[in-house]
């Protein structure tokens, strides 16, 4: 299976690099500067599960090069989605499958509109990684997983082919018949974590040890769960209980990547992760007044974006 990975950042670089390490036919679609750096220095991965340096990883700067591809891994940030769709469009053929690894749900609607729902799988990933100063990938924690499937729940022959292509590349691969539920569960957890740690500028443990901190975190998590419920995809009870436990651990150093982005003055996915939850609640007739904590987080993030835009 010929695989095109959009970007070679933390997510695309890590999973694409591991696939390349395992001998898969992988090409990275990157900007010219990134292509030149990869050609000069290779793609390095520093990881608690094993380091590797991949010399001269295959790259293209135009999606038409080598097109069409069998599978496209879409690993961009939500704020780059429009340019990402334009970049991969020439690479999409009649039988191409697109596996997005973005957070939230809004990107699925955009992908469906551009390429047709039949080409778009549901997907999510788990990896704690960043791009190092030398352009290599730094993987912090042992967990690394891609979960994917047909959004209809069908265990299709084509997803079996994708599973075969992705398996054996060091990271965990899960072919799911409940991918829509699992995507929502990740969104609920991520929105609560991002909302709490960005608003409070602190890690989970530091928040819950503060007066009213645990109540705030659990209240925000419940508002996120409520939106999922309105959309007909409430988190499974045992999964939600795990979220509550994880977000109320007084010793937890956990923060969201959005928190780290704000600390460095970077761009954030505020509307994809937080704003879209409020939009979906309103769609079901439940206004922002019913989600006061989500509304407060959204105001805070938009204020940050306004201030950042002024600086830029």
ROZA-929479 format. One record per residue: residue in one letter; x, y, z of N, C-alpha, C in turn. Coordinates in nm, 3 decimals, decimal comma. Layout:
BEGIN
A:X:Y:Z:X:Y:Z:X:Y:Z
...
***
This chain:
BEGIN
X:0,085:-0,120:0,000:0,000:0,000:0,000:0,088:0,125:0,000
X:0,065:0,214:-0,095:0,143:0,338:-0,106:0,079:0,443:-0,016
X:0,158:0,495:0,078:0,106:0,583:0,182:0,168:0,722:0,167
X:0,083:0,823:0,164:0,127:0,963:0,165:0,096:1,021:0,302
X:0,196:1,076:0,367:0,178:1,140:0,498:0,189:1,290:0,479
X:0,081:1,361:0,512:0,085:1,506:0,500:0,161:1,564:0,619
X:0,276:1,621:0,590:0,356:1,683:0,694:0,450:1,584:0,760
X:0,553:1,638:0,821:0,649:1,557:0,895:0,675:1,622:1,030
X:0,566:1,669:1,092:0,574:1,727:1,225:0,564:1,620:1,331
X:0,516:1,658:1,449:0,515:1,566:1,562:0,437:1,438:1,532
X:0,316:1,453:1,477:0,231:1,336:1,451:0,270:1,267:1,321
X:0,273:1,341:1,211:0,307:1,281:1,082:0,449:1,228:1,079
X:0,541:1,304:1,138:0,680:1,260:1,140:0,698:1,134:1,222
X:0,628:1,127:1,336:0,643:1,009:1,421:0,585:0,884:1,354
X:0,456:0,888:1,320:0,393:0,767:1,266:0,447:0,735:1,126
X:0,467:0,838:1,044:0,525:0,815:0,913:0,665:0,758:0,923
X:0,743:0,811:1,018:0,878:0,762:1,038:0,882:0,616:1,083
X:0,792:0,581:1,174:0,787:0,442:1,219:0,745:0,348:1,105
X:0,653:0,394:1,022:0,613:0,312:0,907:0,729:0,295:0,810
X:0,802:0,403:0,787:0,918:0,396:0,698:1,025:0,304:0,757
X:1,045:0,312:0,886:1,140:0,225:0,956:1,103:0,078:0,937
X:0,972:0,049:0,932:0,924:-0,088:0,916:0,922:-0,134:0,771
X:0,970:-0,049:0,681:0,980:-0,090:0,541:0,858:-0,062:0,457
X:0,765:0,020:0,508:0,647:0,053:0,429:0,681:0,157:0,323
X:0,598:0,164:0,220:0,620:0,258:0,110:0,555:0,391:0,148
X:0,634:0,475:0,210:0,585:0,601:0,267:0,652:0,719:0,198
X:0,570:0,821:0,168:0,620:0,947:0,115:0,562:1,061:0,198
X:0,644:1,159:0,231:0,598:1,275:0,308:0,571:1,391:0,212
X:0,452:1,449:0,223:0,418:1,570:0,149:0,446:1,688:0,240
X:0,550:1,764:0,208:0,598:1,870:0,296:0,629:1,995:0,215
X:0,650:2,105:0,286:0,691:2,229:0,222:0,838:2,217:0,179
X:0,880:2,300:0,082:1,018:2,289:0,031:1,125:2,299:0,139
X:1,109:2,388:0,237:1,211:2,403:0,340:1,223:2,276:0,424
X:1,110:2,216:0,455:1,112:2,093:0,534:1,172:1,979:0,452
X:1,141:1,975:0,322:1,199:1,872:0,235:1,351:1,883:0,231
X:1,401:2,006:0,223:1,546:2,026:0,218:1,612:1,983:0,349
X:1,547:2,013:0,462:1,602:1,975:0,592:1,605:1,824:0,608
X:1,499:1,757:0,564:1,494:1,611:0,574:1,598:1,546:0,485
X:1,622:1,605:0,371:1,725:1,551:0,281:1,864:1,569:0,340
X:1,884:1,681:0,406:2,015:1,710:0,463:2,042:1,630:0,590
X:1,945:1,627:0,681:1,968:1,569:0,814:1,898:1,437:0,837
X:1,808:1,398:0,747:1,728:1,278:0,770:1,617:1,306:0,869
X:1,541:1,203:0,902:1,433:1,214:1,000:1,472:1,133:1,123
X:1,501:1,204:1,230:1,538:1,137:1,354:1,420:1,125:1,448
X:1,412:1,015:1,521:1,310:0,996:1,624:1,381:0,957:1,753
X:1,363:1,038:1,857:1,411:1,004:1,990:1,292:0,959:2,072
X:1,300:0,838:2,127:1,181:0,780:2,188:1,218:0,681:2,297
X:1,137:0,672:2,402:1,162:0,572:2,506:1,143:0,428:2,458
X:1,084:0,412:2,339:1,066:0,277:2,285:1,168:0,247:2,175
X:1,263:0,338:2,152:1,366:0,312:2,054:1,394:0,430:1,964
X:1,521:0,468:1,951:1,562:0,578:1,865:1,591:0,527:1,724
X:1,575:0,614:1,627:1,609:0,578:1,490:1,640:0,706:1,412
X:1,727:0,695:1,312:1,751:0,804:1,218:1,733:0,748:1,078
X:1,642:0,806:1,004:1,608:0,760:0,870:1,669:0,856:0,770
X:1,768:0,810:0,698:1,838:0,896:0,602:1,756:0,910:0,474
X:1,751:1,030:0,422:1,686:1,060:0,294:1,543:1,005:0,285
X:1,456:1,041:0,380:1,318:0,994:0,370:1,252:1,049:0,244
X:1,172:0,969:0,174:1,109:1,016:0,051:1,015:1,133:0,077
X:1,030:1,240:0,000:0,944:1,357:0,014:0,898:1,406:-0,122
X:0,783:1,473:-0,122:0,736:1,547:-0,237:0,685:1,681:-0,185
X:0,688:1,781:-0,269:0,636:1,913:-0,232:0,509:1,946:-0,309
X:0,465:1,853:-0,391:0,343:1,868:-0,471:0,270:1,735:-0,465
X:0,143:1,737:-0,423:0,066:1,615:-0,410:0,049:1,538:-0,538
X:0,069:1,604:-0,652:0,056:1,536:-0,780:0,172:1,442:-0,806
X:0,285:1,464:-0,738:0,402:1,379:-0,759:0,375:1,240:-0,702
X:0,381:1,140:-0,787:0,358:1,003:-0,742:0,212:0,965:-0,727
X:0,122:1,055:-0,758:-0,021:1,030:-0,740:-0,072:0,927:-0,842
X:-0,181:0,859:-0,806:-0,254:0,866:-0,680:-0,194:0,772:-0,576
X:-0,228:0,798:-0,449:-0,182:0,714:-0,338:-0,298:0,628:-0,288
X:-0,264:0,519:-0,223:-0,368:0,430:-0,169:-0,425:0,482:-0,039
X:-0,338:0,541:0,044:-0,379:0,589:0,175:-0,310:0,722:0,203
X:-0,387:0,818:0,253:-0,330:0,947:0,293:-0,353:0,964:0,443
X:-0,244:0,979:0,519:-0,253:1,011:0,661:-0,252:1,162:0,675
X:-0,361:1,216:0,727:-0,377:1,361:0,739:-0,351:1,400:0,884
X:-0,240:1,467:0,909:-0,198:1,492:1,047:-0,172:1,639:1,076
X:-0,238:1,727:1,003:-0,215:1,870:1,021:-0,292:1,923:1,142
X:-0,265:2,045:1,180:-0,345:2,116:1,279:-0,473:2,166:1,213
X:-0,577:2,184:1,294:-0,706:2,224:1,239:-0,699:2,358:1,167
X:-0,615:2,449:1,215:-0,608:2,581:1,152:-0,538:2,577:1,016
X:-0,475:2,465:0,983:-0,412:2,449:0,852:-0,494:2,359:0,760
X:-0,617:2,326:0,797:-0,692:2,226:0,722:-0,722:2,269:0,580
X:-0,760:2,394:0,559:-0,794:2,438:0,423:-0,676:2,420:0,328
X:-0,557:2,461:0,370:-0,440:2,446:0,284:-0,403:2,298:0,271
X:-0,430:2,219:0,375:-0,400:2,075:0,369:-0,488:2,006:0,266
X:-0,615:2,042:0,261:-0,706:1,981:0,164:-0,662:2,015:0,021
X:-0,620:2,138:0,000:-0,572:2,177:-0,132:-0,444:2,100:-0,167
X:-0,359:2,077:-0,067:-0,232:2,009:-0,092:-0,251:1,863:-0,129
X:-0,345:1,795:-0,063:-0,361:1,651:-0,089:-0,451:1,622:-0,208
X:-0,529:1,721:-0,252:-0,626:1,697:-0,359:-0,564:1,630:-0,482
X:-0,447:1,673:-0,530:-0,391:1,606:-0,650:-0,348:1,462:-0,624
X:-0,334:1,425:-0,496:-0,288:1,290:-0,462:-0,402:1,190:-0,450
X:-0,524:1,240:-0,454:-0,641:1,155:-0,432:-0,688:1,095:-0,563
X:-0,692:0,963:-0,567:-0,742:0,892:-0,684:-0,875:0,825:-0,655
X:-0,922:0,746:-0,748:-1,053:0,682:-0,736:-1,062:0,592:-0,613
X:-0,954:0,524:-0,578:-0,958:0,428:-0,467:-0,882:0,476:-0,344
X:-0,841:0,602:-0,342:-0,766:0,654:-0,228:-0,853:0,662:-0,103
X:-0,796:0,623:0,010:-0,860:0,641:0,139:-0,786:0,749:0,216
X:-0,862:0,831:0,287:-0,805:0,938:0,368:-0,829:0,906:0,515
X:-0,722:0,901:0,592:-0,732:0,874:0,736:-0,687:0,998:0,812
X:-0,783:1,080:0,859:-0,747:1,201:0,933:-0,719:1,169:1,079
X:-0,617:1,235:1,135:-0,581:1,215:1,275:-0,597:1,344:1,353
X:-0,693:1,426:1,313:-0,719:1,553:1,379:-0,814:1,534:1,496
X:-0,822:1,636:1,581:-0,914:1,632:1,695:-1,048:1,692:1,657
X:-1,152:1,654:1,731:-1,285:1,706:1,706:-1,355:1,633:1,593
X:-1,452:1,703:1,531:-1,534:1,642:1,426:-1,549:1,731:1,302
X:-1,522:1,859:1,318:-1,549:1,953:1,209:-1,475:1,918:1,081
X:-1,354:1,863:1,095:-1,273:1,831:0,977:-1,340:1,724:0,891
X:-1,418:1,635:0,954:-1,485:1,530:0,876:-1,585:1,592:0,778
X:-1,655:1,693:0,822:-1,751:1,759:0,735:-1,681:1,824:0,616
X:-1,567:1,885:0,641:-1,492:1,949:0,533:-1,434:1,847:0,436
X:-1,382:1,738:0,490:-1,328:1,632:0,405:-1,437:1,567:0,321
X:-1,552:1,542:0,383:-1,664:1,482:0,309:-1,707:1,571:0,193
X:-1,715:1,701:0,221:-1,760:1,795:0,118:-1,661:1,802:0,003
X:-1,532:1,790:0,033:-1,428:1,804:-0,070:-1,407:1,675:-0,149
X:-1,405:1,561:-0,080:-1,365:1,437:-0,146:-1,474:1,328:-0,150
X:-1,582:1,348:-0,076:-1,687:1,248:-0,067:-1,668:1,161:0,057
X:-1,777:1,138:0,129:-1,769:1,066:0,256:-1,715:0,925:0,241
X:-1,734:0,866:0,123:-1,690:0,728:0,103:-1,538:0,714:0,107
X:-1,466:0,824:0,090:-1,319:0,819:0,092:-1,260:0,846:0,229
X:-1,343:0,887:0,324:-1,292:0,939:0,451:-1,322:0,842:0,566
X:-1,218:0,791:0,627:-1,232:0,706:0,744:-1,240:0,792:0,870
X:-1,285:0,733:0,979:-1,272:0,796:1,109:-1,139:0,756:1,170
X:-1,078:0,845:1,245:-0,949:0,812:1,302:-0,908:0,904:1,414
X:-0,819:0,856:1,497:-0,759:0,936:1,603:-0,625:0,874:1,638
X:-0,542:0,950:1,706:-0,413:0,897:1,746:-0,381:0,937:1,888
X:-0,294:0,861:1,947:-0,241:0,890:2,080:-0,090:0,893:2,069
X:-0,030:1,007:2,091:0,115:1,018:2,094:0,152:1,151:2,161
X:0,252:1,146:2,247:0,303:1,267:2,311:0,439:1,297:2,249
X:0,441:1,391:2,158:0,563:1,417:2,081:0,568:1,562:2,039
X:0,688:1,605:2,000:0,707:1,740:1,948:0,823:1,737:1,849
X:0,839:1,846:1,778:0,953:1,860:1,687:1,067:1,927:1,763
X:1,183:1,862:1,764:1,298:1,915:1,835:1,366:2,028:1,760
X:1,466:2,087:1,823:1,535:2,201:1,764:1,607:2,164:1,634
X:1,647:2,037:1,622:1,717:1,995:1,501:1,622:1,945:1,392
X:1,491:1,957:1,417:1,392:1,913:1,319:1,350:1,769:1,335
X:1,412:1,697:1,427:1,373:1,559:1,453:1,252:1,551:1,544
X:1,200:1,430:1,561:1,082:1,409:1,645:1,125:1,359:1,782
X:1,073:1,423:1,885:1,099:1,382:2,023:0,970:1,322:2,078
X:0,976:1,193:2,108:0,861:1,119:2,160:0,881:1,103:2,311
X:0,786:1,155:2,391:0,808:1,166:2,535:0,768:1,041:2,613
X:0,652:0,983:2,581:0,596:0,875:2,661:0,578:0,750:2,576
X:0,580:0,633:2,637:0,574:0,508:2,559:0,446:0,491:2,476
X:0,334:0,548:2,520:0,209:0,529:2,447:0,215:0,586:2,306
X:0,170:0,509:2,209:0,163:0,557:2,070:0,068:0,464:1,994
X:-0,043:0,521:1,951:-0,148:0,437:1,893:-0,226:0,514:1,786
X:-0,263:0,443:1,679:-0,358:0,493:1,580:-0,482:0,404:1,588
X:-0,597:0,465:1,605:-0,725:0,394:1,605:-0,805:0,446:1,486
X:-0,865:0,357:1,410:-0,936:0,399:1,290:-1,047:0,301:1,257
X:-1,133:0,341:1,164:-1,238:0,252:1,120:-1,338:0,322:1,030
X:-1,428:0,243:0,974:-1,539:0,299:0,898:-1,633:0,370:0,994
X:-1,677:0,487:0,957:-1,767:0,561:1,045:-1,903:0,495:1,056
X:-1,934:0,407:0,960:-2,059:0,331:0,966:-2,053:0,218:1,068
X:-1,933:0,183:1,113:-1,915:0,071:1,204:-1,883:-0,060:1,134
X:-1,889:-0,060:1,002:-1,861:-0,183:0,927:-1,714:-0,220:0,939
X:-1,688:-0,349:0,959:-1,550:-0,399:0,958:-1,520:-0,444:0,816
X:-1,485:-0,348:0,732:-1,478:-0,370:0,589:-1,344:-0,430:0,546
X:-1,342:-0,481:0,425:-1,220:-0,537:0,369:-1,114:-0,429:0,352
X:-1,156:-0,309:0,317:-1,057:-0,205:0,293:-0,991:-0,158:0,424
X:-1,066:-0,158:0,535:-1,002:-0,123:0,662:-0,909:-0,235:0,708
X:-0,939:-0,358:0,669:-0,847:-0,468:0,699:-0,716:-0,447:0,624
X:-0,723:-0,399:0,502:-0,601:-0,370:0,425:-0,520:-0,259:0,491
X:-0,590:-0,157:0,541:-0,522:-0,048:0,610:-0,456:-0,100:0,737
X:-0,528:-0,183:0,811:-0,472:-0,241:0,932:-0,343:-0,319:0,902
X:-0,345:-0,396:0,796:-0,226:-0,472:0,757:-0,110:-0,380:0,723
X:-0,141:-0,272:0,652:-0,036:-0,177:0,611:0,026:-0,105:0,730
X:-0,053:-0,076:0,832:-0,004:0,001:0,946:0,057:-0,086:1,055
X:0,022:-0,212:1,059:0,067:-0,301:1,166:0,214:-0,337:1,151
X:0,275:-0,372:1,264:0,414:-0,414:1,263:0,513:-0,301:1,253
X:0,468:-0,179:1,281:0,556:-0,061:1,271:0,584:-0,001:1,408
X:0,590:-0,085:1,510:0,626:-0,050:1,647:0,510:0,010:1,726
X:0,432:0,100:1,665:0,320:0,159:1,738:0,198:0,066:1,732
X:0,102:0,091:1,821:-0,018:0,009:1,829:-0,119:0,053:1,723
X:-0,187:-0,041:1,664:-0,289:-0,014:1,563:-0,419:-0,081:1,606
X:-0,527:-0,005:1,610:-0,657:-0,058:1,650:-0,758:-0,030:1,540
X:-0,815:-0,135:1,484:-0,923:-0,125:1,385:-1,055:-0,136:1,462
X:-1,134:-0,030:1,456:-1,249:-0,017:1,544:-1,381:-0,019:1,468
X:-1,484:-0,078:1,532:-1,619:-0,071:1,477:-1,704:0,033:1,551
X:-1,639:0,110:1,641:-1,709:0,219:1,712:-1,624:0,345:1,706
X:-1,565:0,372:1,591:-1,470:0,482:1,583:-1,535:0,617:1,611
X:-1,661:0,632:1,573:-1,728:0,761:1,599:-1,737:0,785:1,750
X:-1,773:0,683:1,826:-1,779:0,696:1,971:-1,641:0,727:2,029
X:-1,541:0,657:1,980:-1,406:0,677:2,033:-1,352:0,816:1,999
X:-1,387:0,868:1,883:-1,346:1,004:1,849:-1,412:1,104:1,943
X:-1,538:1,084:1,974:-1,607:1,173:2,066:-1,550:1,162:2,206
X:-1,516:1,042:2,248:-1,458:1,025:2,382:-1,326:1,100:2,393
X:-1,244:1,092:2,291:-1,119:1,167:2,294:-1,147:1,317:2,296
X:-1,245:1,361:2,218:-1,277:1,504:2,212:-1,323:1,555:2,348
X:-1,412:1,480:2,414:-1,462:1,521:2,545:-1,347:1,536:2,644
X:-1,261:1,438:2,649:-1,147:1,442:2,740:-1,053:1,557:2,706
X:-1,022:1,571:2,578:-0,927:1,673:2,535:-0,982:1,814:2,561
X:-1,110:1,835:2,533:-1,169:1,968:2,553:-1,165:2,006:2,700
X:-1,197:1,911:2,788:-1,194:1,940:2,931:-1,051:1,967:2,978
X:-0,957:1,886:2,932:-0,817:1,904:2,971:-0,762:2,036:2,918
X:-0,786:2,062:2,790:-0,736:2,186:2,730:-0,802:2,307:2,794
X:-0,933:2,299:2,813:-1,005:2,411:2,872:-0,955:2,444:3,011
X:-0,937:2,341:3,093:-0,896:2,363:3,232:-0,753:2,413:3,240
X:-0,661:2,347:3,171:-0,520:2,383:3,188:-0,485:2,516:3,122
X:-0,555:2,552:3,014:-0,528:2,683:2,953:-0,588:2,796:3,036
X:-0,710:2,777:3,083:-0,774:2,883:3,161:-0,701:2,907:3,292
X:-0,658:2,800:3,357:-0,593:2,812:3,487:-0,441:2,827:3,476
X:-0,386:2,805:3,355:-0,241:2,811:3,334:-0,168:2,721:3,434
X:-0,217:2,599:3,446:-0,161:2,506:3,544:-0,188:2,363:3,502
X:-0,114:2,270:3,561:-0,136:2,128:3,537:-0,257:2,080:3,615
X:-0,306:1,961:3,580:-0,426:1,905:3,643:-0,411:1,901:3,795
X:-0,301:1,847:3,844:-0,284:1,835:3,988:-0,284:1,970:4,059
X:-0,222:2,069:3,997:-0,218:2,203:4,057:-0,357:2,265:4,062
X:-0,440:2,234:3,964:-0,577:2,286:3,961:-0,662:2,222:4,069
X:-0,660:2,089:4,076:-0,752:2,020:4,169:-0,710:2,040:4,314
X:-0,585:2,078:4,340:-0,544:2,108:4,477:-0,584:2,249:4,521
X:-0,629:2,330:4,424:-0,672:2,467:4,456:-0,818:2,466:4,502
X:-0,859:2,564:4,583:-0,998:2,570:4,627:-1,093:2,577:4,508
X:-1,189:2,486:4,504:-1,286:2,483:4,395:-1,234:2,423:4,266
X:-1,108:2,381:4,266:-1,048:2,331:4,142:-1,112:2,204:4,091
X:-1,131:2,107:4,179:-1,189:1,980:4,135:-1,332:2,000:4,085
X:-1,407:2,082:4,155:-1,544:2,110:4,112:-1,545:2,175:3,973
X:-1,454:2,266:3,950:-1,445:2,331:3,819:-1,414:2,229:3,709
X:-1,313:2,145:3,731:-1,273:2,049:3,629:-1,386:1,952:3,598
X:-1,451:1,901:3,702:-1,559:1,805:3,680:-1,679:1,872:3,614
X:-1,704:1,998:3,648:-1,814:2,070:3,583:-1,788:2,092:3,436
X:-1,665:2,126:3,401:-1,628:2,145:3,260:-1,637:2,013:3,185
X:-1,590:1,906:3,245:-1,598:1,774:3,183:-1,743:1,734:3,159
X:-1,829:1,763:3,254:-1,970:1,728:3,237:-2,035:1,808:3,124
X:-1,999:1,933:3,108:-2,054:2,011:2,996:-2,011:1,952:2,863
X:-1,887:1,908:2,854:-1,840:1,844:2,731:-1,915:1,714:2,706
X:-1,934:1,636:2,810:-2,009:1,510:2,797:-2,152:1,536:2,753
X:-2,211:1,643:2,804:-2,350:1,676:2,771:-2,365:1,706:2,622
X:-2,270:1,776:2,563:-2,276:1,804:2,419:-2,269:1,673:2,341
X:-2,179:1,585:2,380:-2,169:1,455:2,313:-2,301:1,379:2,323
X:-2,362:1,386:2,437:-2,491:1,319:2,457:-2,597:1,377:2,364
X:-2,599:1,509:2,350:-2,695:1,573:2,259:-2,672:1,528:2,115
X:-2,547:1,500:2,081:-2,513:1,454:1,947:-2,538:1,305:1,930
X:-2,583:1,239:2,036:-2,613:1,097:2,028:-2,493:1,006:2,044
X:-2,382:1,060:2,095:-2,260:0,981:2,108:-2,199:1,004:2,246
X:-2,276:0,978:2,351:-2,225:0,997:2,487:-2,112:0,899:2,515
X:-2,009:0,941:2,589:-1,901:0,849:2,624:-1,954:0,728:2,702
X:-1,892:0,615:2,681:-1,928:0,496:2,756:-1,903:0,521:2,905
X:-1,990:0,473:2,995:-1,978:0,504:3,139:-1,841:0,473:3,196
X:-1,783:0,358:3,160:-1,654:0,322:3,217:-1,542:0,413:3,165
X:-1,557:0,459:3,041:-1,458:0,551:2,985:-1,470:0,687:3,051
X:-1,593:0,732:3,071:-1,614:0,862:3,137:-1,564:0,859:3,280
X:-1,584:0,748:3,349:-1,533:0,736:3,486:-1,380:0,746:3,487
X:-1,317:0,689:3,386:-1,172:0,701:3,375:-1,128:0,844:3,352
X:-1,206:0,919:3,272:-1,175:1,060:3,251:-1,182:1,137:3,384
X:-1,287:1,111:3,460:-1,304:1,180:3,588:-1,186:1,152:3,681
X:-1,145:1,028:3,684:-1,033:0,990:3,771:-0,904:1,058:3,726
X:-0,881:1,059:3,595:-0,757:1,116:3,543:-0,751:1,266:3,564
X:-0,866:1,332:3,556:-0,869:1,478:3,566:-0,884:1,528:3,709
X:-0,888:1,437:3,806:-0,896:1,479:3,946:-0,781:1,422:4,029
X:-0,678:1,377:3,963:-0,560:1,325:4,033:-0,478:1,442:4,087
X:-0,469:1,456:4,219:-0,400:1,573:4,275:-0,250:1,574:4,251
X:-0,196:1,462:4,206:-0,052:1,456:4,179:-0,020:1,462:4,029
X:-0,121:1,483:3,946:-0,101:1,475:3,802:-0,026:1,596:3,747
X:0,078:1,573:3,666:0,147:1,683:3,598:0,089:1,711:3,460
X:-0,026:1,651:3,428:-0,082:1,654:3,294:-0,125:1,795:3,252
X:-0,086:1,833:3,130:-0,135:1,955:3,067:-0,170:1,921:2,923
X:-0,247:2,006:2,859:-0,282:1,986:2,718:-0,177:2,051:2,629
X:-0,165:2,000:2,507:-0,073:2,062:2,412:-0,114:2,206:2,384
X:-0,244:2,237:2,392:-0,288:2,374:2,370:-0,231:2,466:2,478
X:-0,222:2,418:2,599:-0,159:2,494:2,707:-0,013:2,525:2,672
X:0,057:2,423:2,624:0,198:2,443:2,589:0,212:2,538:2,470
X:0,117:2,530:2,375:0,120:2,623:2,262:0,103:2,767:2,309
X:0,012:2,789:2,402:-0,011:2,923:2,454:0,113:2,974:2,528
X:0,175:2,886:2,606:0,295:2,927:2,680:0,406:2,974:2,585
X:0,406:2,921:2,464:0,508:2,960:2,365:0,456:3,064:2,266
X:0,336:3,116:2,291:0,282:3,218:2,203:0,239:3,167:2,067
X:0,207:3,038:2,058:0,174:2,977:1,929:0,028:2,981:1,893
X:-0,002:2,932:1,774:-0,140:2,921:1,729:-0,209:2,806:1,802
X:-0,340:2,814:1,812:-0,415:2,712:1,884:-0,540:2,672:1,806
X:-0,593:2,555:1,841:-0,713:2,502:1,775:-0,837:2,531:1,860
X:-0,858:2,655:1,895:-0,964:2,688:1,990:-1,103:2,656:1,937
X:-1,131:2,689:1,814:-1,266:2,667:1,761:-1,290:2,519:1,732
X:-1,190:2,449:1,686:-1,205:2,307:1,657:-1,233:2,227:1,784
X:-1,166:2,260:1,893:-1,175:2,181:2,014:-1,280:2,233:2,112
X:-1,291:2,364:2,126:-1,385:2,421:2,224:-1,507:2,485:2,156
X:-1,483:2,574:2,062:-1,594:2,648:2,001:-1,696:2,558:1,935
X:-1,651:2,454:1,868:-1,744:2,367:1,796:-1,836:2,291:1,890
X:-1,794:2,266:2,013:-1,884:2,204:2,110:-2,004:2,295:2,139
X:-1,977:2,423:2,156:-2,086:2,518:2,181:-2,176:2,531:2,058
X:-2,117:2,531:1,940:-2,196:2,536:1,816:-2,291:2,417:1,810
X:-2,243:2,300:1,844:-2,326:2,180:1,838:-2,433:2,180:1,945
X:-2,402:2,234:2,062:-2,504:2,247:2,164:-2,617:2,338:2,119
X:-2,580:2,451:2,059:-2,680:2,546:2,009:-2,765:2,485:1,898
X:-2,703:2,399:1,817:-2,776:2,331:1,710:-2,892:2,249:1,764
X:-2,877:2,199:1,885:-2,982:2,119:1,947:-3,072:2,203:2,038
X:-3,062:2,335:2,027:-3,150:2,422:2,103:-3,102:2,453:2,243
X:-2,975:2,429:2,270:-2,920:2,454:2,403:-2,816:2,564:2,391
X:-2,851:2,682:2,439:-2,766:2,798:2,422:-2,644:2,797:2,512
X:-2,559:2,898:2,491:-2,434:2,907:2,564:-2,456:2,919:2,714
X:-2,573:2,972:2,756:-2,599:2,986:2,899:-2,607:2,851:2,970
X:-2,631:2,745:2,894:-2,636:2,612:2,954:-2,498:2,549:2,966
X:-2,400:2,613:2,907:-2,262:2,564:2,912:-2,170:2,678:2,956
X:-2,189:2,727:3,079:-2,114:2,848:3,120:-1,964:2,829:3,125
X:-1,917:2,712:3,164:-1,773:2,692:3,174:-1,708:2,683:3,036
X:-1,773:2,611:2,945:-1,724:2,608:2,807:-1,723:2,748:2,746
X:-1,828:2,825:2,776:-1,834:2,962:2,725:-1,720:3,047:2,779
X:-1,689:3,030:2,907:-1,579:3,105:2,968:-1,446:3,067:2,902
X:-1,424:2,937:2,881:-1,301:2,891:2,817:-1,290:2,950:2,676
X:-1,402:2,947:2,602:-1,398:2,999:2,465:-1,363:3,147:2,464
X:-1,422:3,225:2,554:-1,391:3,368:2,562:-1,242:3,389:2,591
X:-1,191:3,311:2,684:-1,050:3,322:2,720:-0,960:3,291:2,601
X:-0,990:3,185:2,528:-0,906:3,146:2,415:-0,916:3,246:2,300
X:-1,036:3,298:2,278:-1,050:3,399:2,173:-0,977:3,527:2,210
X:-0,978:3,563:2,338:-0,903:3,680:2,382:-0,754:3,660:2,359
X:-0,705:3,540:2,388:-0,564:3,509:2,361:-0,535:3,524:2,212
X:-0,623:3,470:2,128:-0,600:3,479:1,984:-0,603:3,623:1,936
X:-0,692:3,705:1,992:-0,697:3,846:1,954:-0,567:3,918:1,993
X:-0,518:3,887:2,113:-0,395:3,950:2,157:-0,277:3,903:2,073
X:-0,274:3,775:2,041:-0,166:3,722:1,959:-0,169:3,784:1,819
X:-0,289:3,799:1,763:-0,300:3,860:1,631:-0,248:4,003:1,632
X:-0,273:4,074:1,741:-0,223:4,210:1,752:-0,072:4,215:1,757
X:-0,011:4,117:1,827:0,135:4,112:1,834:0,195:4,075:1,699
X:0,134:3,976:1,634:0,186:3,930:1,506:0,172:4,039:1,401
***
